[in-house]
Amino acid sequence: MSTERDRLFGTDLELRDVSWGMDLIRTQGDLELARGADAISQALRLRLVVRRGELAPLGWPDYGSRLHELIGEPSVVRTHARALAYARAALEADPRVVAVRRIAAGVPPGDRNVVRLDMDIELITEPTPLNLVFDMALS
């Protein structure tokens, strides 16, 4: 039985990060599903990963983010500021997102070519913000 939260945030095929991108998760021959909080977390991560305009031929010209434009840029304050702006714009375009309440950029220890975005996202009908951490490689 589906809860109100599951209905609101939907159900999707569950994906996992692998070295070449993302892949479907299978258990005993069946595909796994992401529901509720897992589904919205996955959807928001995908929105950050997909290049803005990449899905235009499918009728979604504004879906995605501009984070890919930062690949090859140095890990400096200016690049981090652009990453914050691009991530905020992409996430707030999702109709289930009320606002990105907090967003910070940093560099994980020992990996200076990665920008780690740490975000608190207010979702519709949810009293507690969703914390989403997203690592983006600059190289």
N, C-alpha and C positions, 0 to 999 in steps of 0.2 A: 504494500500500500504506500502510495506516495504522500509525502507531507507537503504542506503549503510551501515550505522553503524549496523542496525539490521541484515542485511545479514552477515556481517563480524563476529559479536559476537553471532549470532544465536538466536534461540528460544528454550526454554525448558519449562518443566512443572515447575510452580512456587512452591517453598517449603518455609515453615516457621519453625523456631525453636520452638520446644515444649519440655516439660520436659523429654521425653523419646528419643529425637533425632530430626528428621525432619519429616514433614508431608506435604502432598499435600494440596493446597488451593482450595476450591470449592466455587463457587458462583452460586446460583440458579441451582444446579445440574451439572454444567459444571466445568471442571478443568481450573484453571487460568494459563496463560502463562507468562513467563518472557521473555522480548525481549531486545536486545541492551545492554545498560549499566547494567540493572538489571540482564540480563542473564550472562554476563561475571563476575559480582560480585558474583553471586550465584555459578558459575562454579569454581571460584578460592577458595571460601569458602569450597566447597565440596572437592576440591583437598587437602585442609589442614585437613579436617575431616577424610577422608578415609585413612586407614592404607596402607602404601606402600606395594604392593604385594597382597593386599586383593582381587584385581580384576584379578589376574593372571589366574585363571581358565577361565575367560571370554576373555582372550587374551590381557590384559593390565597389564603386570607384573611390569611396572615402574610407574604406576599411583599412586598418593597419597603422603603422607608425613610420616616422622618418628616422628612426634610430640607425638604420643601415647606412645613412649618409655620414655617420661618424666613424665608420670603419676606415682605418688608416690614419686617423687623427691622433695627435699626442694626448696622453692622459694628463690634461692640465685643467685648471679651473674653468676656462672658457668651454672646453669640450664637455665637462661635467654639467655646466649650466645648460648647454644645448640639450644634453641627454634628459635632464629634468623637464625641460619645456616640451620636448617631443613626447616623452612618456606621459606627462600630464594630459596633453592634448589628445593623445590616442585613447587613453583610459576614460577620460570624461566624455568621449564620443559614444561610449557604450550606454544604451538607455537604462541599464540596471545600475549604473554608477551615478550617485548624487554628486559626489565631489571627491577629489583626492585631497584629503585633509592634511597629510604630512608626506613629504617626499624629500629624501636625502640621497646624495651620491657620495660614494667612497670607493676606496681601492682595497680589495681583499688582501690580507697579509701574504706577501710573497708572489703576487701576481699583478704587477703594475700595468699590464695591458688589458685589464678587465675593469669595467666600471660596475660597481654594485649599487643598484637602485633599491632603496628600502622605502616602502610606501604604506601608508594607512589609507584605506579606501572606504568611504561611506557608501554602502549599498542601499537601494530602496528597501524599505520595511525592515532593515536590520539595525538593532540598537548598538551593536558593537562593530567597529570598523574591521575590515579584513586587512591583515598584514600580508603584503606581497613583497617578496625579495626576488629581484631579477638581476642576473649577472649578464653583462653584455661585453663580448670580446671586441677590442678595438683593432685587433690584428687578424 
